[in-house]
Amino acid sequence: MFGGYLGIGGGVIMVPVLIELLQNEGVGSAHLFHLAFGTSLCAAVAMTGMATLSYARSKRVAWKAILWVAIPAVVMSLVGSYLAALSNTNLLRTAFLIFLIVSAVLLIRGKFTSLQSDVGIKRIALVGTGFLAGIISAYLGIAGGVIMVPLFLIWAHLPVENAPGTSAAAGIITTSVGALGYILNGMPVQGLPAGAWGYVLPAFAAPMMLGAVVGAPVGTYLNRRLGTGVFRYIFAVFLLFVAARLLLRSL
C-alpha cells in the first residue's frame, strides 16, 4: 500500500521486516542483510509492477522520462548489487540506517511541487536520477522510489501527478536487475539457507508478492483520492522508527 501510494516500491518496509524474520529463523549475521536486500528486491518487482499498472490506467506515467532513466538504472543496479556482495554486514547496516534518516528528512522538508511539465529539457536530470536510483536501490535492497520521487519533482521537474507512477515504472527496472544481481553474486556463497537462490529467498519473496497484488492498487487509489501531503509525514515518522529500532538492536 505504501509503495503504491508514494511510488516507492515498499523496500524500506520489507527490509526491516525481513531482517526480523530471518533472525527468528536463525540466519547468521554474516549474510543477514544480503538476504534481506536481495529478497526485498525480488518481492518489490511485483509491487512496482502492480503500482505501475494502476497508474498507467489513469495515464499518470511519464513514459518518455522512463527512456532516459532506464539505461543508467540498469547499469548501476548491477554495480550496486555487486558492491553489496562485497560489503560486510556492519557496512550494509550503517548504509541502510543513513538512508532511512536522509529519506525521512527529504520527505519532511522536501518541496513536492514541480516547476514545469516539459520533461524534454530535463533529460540530464533524468539520467542522473537513473544513475543514483540504480546504484542506491540495488545496494540497499529497495526499489529506489524514495530517491526518484523527490528528484523527479525537484530536479527533473516532472508534474507532481506523474512522479509516483513514473517512479513505480522505473522501479520495475531497478528491482528486476538488482534482484538478478543478488542472485548471481550470491550463487558462489556457502552457508546460505536451504532453498536460497543466491541472496534471494523465494519462500519469503512469494507471499510478499501476493500481498503486493492487493496492496499496491489500494495505495494508488488512495493517492488519487487523497494526495500525498499528510501521508508522507506519517511515512517519514515510520522511517525514523525503523532506523531507531535497527540502531538499538545493533548496540
N, C-alpha and C positions, 0 to 999 in steps of 0.2 A: 504493500500500500504506500509506504513512504517513497519507494522507488518510482512508482507510477505518478505519485503526486508531485514530486520535485524533479523527476527525471534523473535520478542519481544511481539507479541500479540496485541499491539496497545492501551493498557490500559492507558499509560501515555498521550495519546492524548484524549482518550474518557473521562477520569475522569474530566479534566478541562472543556470540552465542556458540559458534563452532569451537572456539578455544575452551569454553566451559565444558562442552560435551566431550571433546577429545580428552581433556584432562580426566574427566569422570570415567572414561573408557580405558584409562591407564596409559595413554600415549605419552612418551617421554618428551622432555623439553627440547631435545636436540632437533626434532622435526615438527614440533607443535605448530609454530607459526607458518611454516612452509605448507603444511597440510591444510591449515585453516584458510590461508590465502588462496591456494590452488582450488580447493573445494568451493570456496565462495565465488570465485570467478566462473567456475563451471555452472553453478546454480544461477548466477546473475545473467547468463546467456538467455535463459527463459524469461527472467524478469524484464530485461531490456527489450526482448522481442515482443512480449505481450504489451508492454507500455507503448512501444513504437507503433504497433498495430492500432491501438486505441487512438493515439494522437494522429496517425495518418488518416484515419477515417474522418476526423474532423478537420483535416488539412492544416495541421499545426506542426508540420515537419518541414524545415527548410532544406530540401534535398540538394540544392546547389551547394550549400555550405558543407554537406557531408563529403562531397567530392574532394574538397580541399583539406578536410580533416583526416580522411581515410588513410592516405599513403604514409604520412608521418606517424599516425597512430599505430598502424600495423608494424612498422619497423621498430618503433620504440617500445611496443608491447613485448616483442621478442627480446629486446635488450633488457627491459625491466624484469621479466621472468628469469632471465639468465643471471642478472645481478642478485636477485633474491635467492637463487640457488647457492650462490657463493657466500651469502651473508649468514652470520650466526643468529641464534635466537635473540640475544640481547640487542643486536643492532636492529633487527626487524621490529622488536617490541618498541624500542625507542623511536624509530621512524614512524610507526603507527600512532604512538602517543602524540608526537609532534603534529602529525597530520590531523588528528582529531581536534586538537586545540585550535590550530590555524583555521580549520574548516568552520568551527563554531564561531570564531571571531569574524570570518568573512560573511557568514550567514546573518550575524547580528548587525554588523556595521556596513556591509556592502550596500551600494545604491543599486537596487534591482530595477533600473529603468534603462531603456535603450534610447540612444540619441538619434538614430535614423534607421530606416528599414532596408537600405541598399547594401546587401552583403557583398556585392561585387567589388567595392572599393576597399574592403577589409580582408582581402584574401591572405595577406601576410599574417594577420592576426589569427585567422582560421588555421593556417598551417602551424603557427606557434602553439595554438590550443591543442591541436592533434599531437604535437610533439610532447608537450608537458603531460597531457592526459594519458598518452600511451605508456610512457615510462613509469609515471607515478601509480597509475591504476594497476599495471601488471606487478609492480614491485610490492604493492600493499594489498593486493587481492580484492580490489574494488572496481566498479565499472568506470569510474572517473567522472561521474556527473557532478560530484561536489566541486570538482575543478572546472569542468566545462561550463556549467550553468552560469557562474559568475563571470567567466571570461567571455562567453558568448554575449552576455549583456553589456558588460563594462568595456571590454576590449574590442570585440568584433562587431558590436552594435547590432546584434540581431533583435528583431522585435520581441518584446517580452512574452508575447503569447506563443512564440515559436521556440523559445530557448529550451524548455523542458523536453519537448518532443524531439528536437534535434539532438539534444544530449543523449536521450534514450537510444535513438537510432545509431549515433556514433558509438554508444556503449556496446552495441552488438559486436562491433569490430574489436574493441579493446578487450572485452571479456572472452570472446572466442579465441583470439590469437593468444591472449595471456594464459588462458586455461591450457591451450595446446603446449605453450612453452613450459608450464609447470609439469605437465605430463611427461614431456620429452626429457626435461632436466632432472626429473625425479626417477626415471626408469633405472639408471645405474645404481641408485642409492640402496643400501642394505638396511634391514631393520625396520622397514615401514610396515604398517598394519596389513593384515591379510585382506585381499580384495582391492588394495590400492592400485590405481593407475598412475604410477609416478607419485606426484604430490597431490593427486585428486582422489577423493573417496566417493565413489558413485553411490554407496549406500546412504551417505549423508546428503549428497547433492540432489538426488532424485526426489525425495519428499519436499525439499525446499523449492524445487522447480514446480511441483504440483501446487504448492502454496502460492507461488508467483502467478500461476494461471488465473487464480481467483483474485489475489490481492492487487496486482498491477492495474487491471481495468478499473477496480474500485478507486484506486488512487487518481487515475487520470480523470475519472468522472468528478471526483471532489475538486480537482484542480480547476476544471471548467466552471464549477458552481461557486467555489469559494475563493479562488485566487491563492496566493502563496504567502500573504502577509503574516498572520499570526502563526501559521503552521511552521514556518521556517524558524521562528524563535523557539518554539517548542522543541523542534529537532535539534537546534543548537544546544539547548539545555541537556538534551539526551546525550549528545556527543561528549559534553563535558563530564557527565555522569559516568559514561563508559571509560573515558580517559582516567578519571579518578579511581575507578574500580581496578583497571589494569595496573595502574601505578601502585596502588596499595598491595595488590597481590604479588607484585614483583619485589617488594621490600623484604 
